[in-house]
Amino acid sequence: MLTPGTFADSAALYAAVQRMLGQGVASGHHSCHMAVAATVGLDGGPKARIIVIRQFLSESRRIEFHTDVRSPKVTELRRDPRIALNFYDAESRSQMRLAARATINAGNDRARESWQLVPAVNRALFMSPFQPSGELTEGVVLDDMPIPDQTDESGFAHFAAVVCEFDEVDVLWLRAEGHLRSRLAWSPDGWRLFRLCP
Ligand SMILES: Cc1cc2nc3c(=O)[nH]c(=O)nc-3n(C[C@H](O)[C@H](O)[C@H](O)COP(=O)(O)O)c2cc1C
């Protein structure tokens, strides 16, 4: 739970961030289950979309999400790995903004490790013959993707586990008594806290 004291102490603030991200991974009902992920588009403009966070490794400051390797965001991240992940927790009315760098894992051991945990219903998404965000030409009909057997590997070729390592967390808490905001910046000495004007 956030308290005003949390915003003056780096360890307490990171503990709160850990709790929210941990709950976001664990529960599809938690508001931190999804984030807005913003990248630098190939045209230099901002591109933002919703993603589901699948894993959070607190010690190494890493968040993983899954995507189709053919999607434009992968091309964007290969060109510029900077990514912003924004969360909003409706219950506490708090915003978390993470600045990270992404590594694309596709067709490698790391991707394979994550793929093992992808349920069949999600595996179906990677079996589509169409490129995500690609235009569907006239007459193309999208058939319902049949849910494959859990051992079906045919979607693996399109699967990417995107691992985002963050080094900055900006937390804003909206309260009737006065809003609070602090930023955590990572260095080899650990997290350093900066209090900010909300
Ligand atoms: C609730 C929700 C959850 C989503 N989760 C993901 C996800 O985990 N990974 C993903 O690649 N796209 C996800 N999407 C779809 C993206 O928002 C986006 O439309 C798609 O990935 C294409 O993005 P791009 O063209 O920017 O690459 C989700 C969309 C919604 C509405």
PDBQT file of the ligand as one rigid body, heavy atoms in Angstrom, charges set to zero:
ROOT
HETATM    1  C1  LIG A 201      -6.240  -5.783 -23.728  1.00  0.00    +0.000 C 
HETATM    2  C2  LIG A 201      -5.158  -5.870 -24.775  1.00  0.00    +0.000 A 
HETATM    3  C3  LIG A 201      -4.010  -6.597 -24.509  1.00  0.00    +0.000 A 
HETATM    4  C4  LIG A 201      -3.017  -6.712 -25.487  1.00  0.00    +0.000 A 
HETATM    5  N1  LIG A 201      -1.887  -7.408 -25.211  1.00  0.00    +0.000 NA
HETATM    6  C5  LIG A 201      -0.910  -7.496 -26.138  1.00  0.00    +0.000 A 
HETATM    7  C6  LIG A 201       0.318  -8.173 -25.849  1.00  0.00    +0.000 A 
HETATM    8  O1  LIG A 201       0.553  -8.676 -24.743  1.00  0.00    +0.000 OA
HETATM    9  N2  LIG A 201       1.256  -8.224 -26.841  1.00  0.00    +0.000 N 
HETATM   10  C7  LIG A 201       1.048  -7.653 -28.070  1.00  0.00    +0.000 A 
HETATM   11  O2  LIG A 201       1.926  -7.752 -28.917  1.00  0.00    +0.000 OA
HETATM   12  N3  LIG A 201      -0.095  -7.008 -28.363  1.00  0.00    +0.000 NA
HETATM   13  C8  LIG A 201      -1.068  -6.903 -27.428  1.00  0.00    +0.000 A 
HETATM   14  N4  LIG A 201      -2.224  -6.226 -27.720  1.00  0.00    +0.000 N 
HETATM   15  C9  LIG A 201      -2.402  -5.660 -29.072  1.00  0.00    +0.000 C 
HETATM   16  C10 LIG A 201      -1.574  -4.360 -29.201  1.00  0.00    +0.000 C 
HETATM   17  O3  LIG A 201      -2.156  -3.340 -28.410  1.00  0.00    +0.000 OA
HETATM   18  C11 LIG A 201      -1.385  -3.903 -30.645  1.00  0.00    +0.000 C 
HETATM   19  O4  LIG A 201      -2.625  -3.629 -31.229  1.00  0.00    +0.000 OA
HETATM   20  C12 LIG A 201      -0.667  -4.956 -31.494  1.00  0.00    +0.000 C 
HETATM   21  O5  LIG A 201       0.345  -5.609 -30.747  1.00  0.00    +0.000 OA
HETATM   22  C13 LIG A 201      -0.009  -4.316 -32.719  1.00  0.00    +0.000 C 
HETATM   23  O6  LIG A 201       0.883  -3.347 -32.256  1.00  0.00    +0.000 OA
HETATM   24  P1  LIG A 201       2.027  -2.668 -33.129  1.00  0.00    +0.000 P 
HETATM   25  O7  LIG A 201       1.458  -2.439 -34.501  1.00  0.00    +0.000 OA
HETATM   26  O8  LIG A 201       2.306  -1.399 -32.417  1.00  0.00    +0.000 OA
HETATM   27  O9  LIG A 201       3.203  -3.597 -33.140  1.00  0.00    +0.000 OA
HETATM   28  C14 LIG A 201      -3.194  -6.078 -26.742  1.00  0.00    +0.000 A 
HETATM   29  C15 LIG A 201      -4.334  -5.314 -26.980  1.00  0.00    +0.000 A 
HETATM   30  C16 LIG A 201      -5.300  -5.218 -26.005  1.00  0.00    +0.000 A 
HETATM   31  C17 LIG A 201      -6.538  -4.386 -26.297  1.00  0.00    +0.000 C 
ENDROOT
TORSDOF 0
